[in-house]
């Protein structure tokens, strides 16, 4: 854990997964969950509305109509 502005934040080794871009979305989600089961990993279709809040344990995996990861998944 790290301390920032008197708030204890988790210190995750991987904050993003650029190698998953272009992979099938289900494989990408499973890889992230396998790495850290505490993450709330969400599949989100491109151009879908999302909230703007930051989730320390949330990873959104955006995918295109072909079912492939279209953006680098990251914590947030």
N, C-alpha and C positions, 0 to 999 in steps of 0.2 A: 504494500500500500504506500502511496505517497500523500503528503500533506500539502494542500494548496488552499490559501485563504481560510485556514483553520477547518477545512473540510477534508476528510480522508477519502481519497479517490483510489480506486483499484489500479494496479499497475500491470497491465496486460502486455505480454511480449509482442504479440501481433496486434496491430491496430488496424491493419488493412491487408487485403489479400489480392494483389494485382495479378497473380498467376492464375486466378480463377476466371478472368475475363475470357469469354469465348467457350467456356465449358458448359455442359448441361446444368441447368439451375439446380436440379435435385442433387446432383453430385457435389456441387459447390456448397449447398446447405449442409449436407452430411459431413463434408470435410471440415467445415467451420465448427459444427456441433461436436465432432469427434475431438477436435483440438481443445475445445472448452465447452463442456456440457452446460455450464451456467449461462451461456449466451442465449438470448432470445433472438433466434435467427428467423427473419421474415422474408418470404418471397414476395416481391412487388413487381408487377408488370410495368414496363416503361410507360411514362406519362400518367401514372396513377397519382392521385393526391396523397400526400403524407403530411404528418404533423411536423412542425419545425423545432420541437423540443429535442434535447439531447438525452439519449438513454445510454448510461455507462455500460449496460450489459446487452444493448440492442445492436444487431447487425442487420441491415436491410440488404437483400440481394436482388438487384434490379435485373430483369430479364426481358428479352425481346420476343417477338411473335414466333420465332423459331425455338424458343425455350432455352436460349443461350444467355449466359451472364453478359450484360451489356455495359456495366460500369464496375469499377473496382469496389468490392464490398469493403466497408469499414465500420468501426464502432461509432455509434452515434444514434 
